[in-house]
Amino acid sequence: MKTKHRIPVIFLIAIAVFAATLFGCADDTRPQSSGTIEQGYSACYAFTATETEVAAAGGEAATLKTYMDVLKADGKLAFEGEDGAYGYYIVSVLGMGSRTVHSDANSYSGYDWTIYTTLTTVDDVTYSSDETVFDYNGIRLYRAAYGVSGLPCIAGETYALVYEYSSMQW
C-alpha cells in the first residue's frame, strides 16, 4: 500500500521542480527568486563565479563557456549548443530550447537565451551595455555584448542566462 502513495508524491515533486525551473530564476544551488526584465522572461539561470570554478575553467583565460562546461561536468547546469561563425551558440538550457515565432527574409522573432552580467569593462573592452538591464536578487546585470565563448568569466562577477523574447529586422 505504501508504494501506491509514493508514485503520486514523486510525480508531484517532479512537476514542482519542473515548474520552478520554468518560472523562476535559479542559480547553481537552485533557490527560487524573482527577477524582472523589461520584455519579461520565461526562465533564468544565474550564478556568481567562484575562484575555484574559474581556476578549473582556465584561470585568467576562463570564458563563460569554459565556466559553464565546469558547471555542466559538476552536474550543476545542463545546456546544449553549437559552434558557429561567431563562437559558441547556446540552443538549450535546462531543457528549454530556442523557439522561433516568426522568421522570413527580413525579420526574426522568437525566444532565445540571452546573457546578462555585472561585468562591464575590462582592459578597455566593453563587455556589456547599460541599455538593457536585469535585476536579480538586488544585483543589476547588463545585457552582454559578447557571447559565451567571447565573454571573460571573472571570479566575483555575476552572470545570468535569461530565456527571453526578441525580435529584429534587417
Secondary structure, 3 states (H helix, E strand, C coil): CHHHHHHHHHHHHHHHHHHHHHHCEECCCCCCCCEEECCCCCEEEEEECCHHHHHHCCHHHCEHHHHHHHHHHCCCCCEEEEEECCEEEEEEECCEECEEEEEECCEEEEEEEEEEECCCEECCEECEEEEEEEEECCEEEEEECCCCCCCECCCCCEEEEEEEEEEEEC
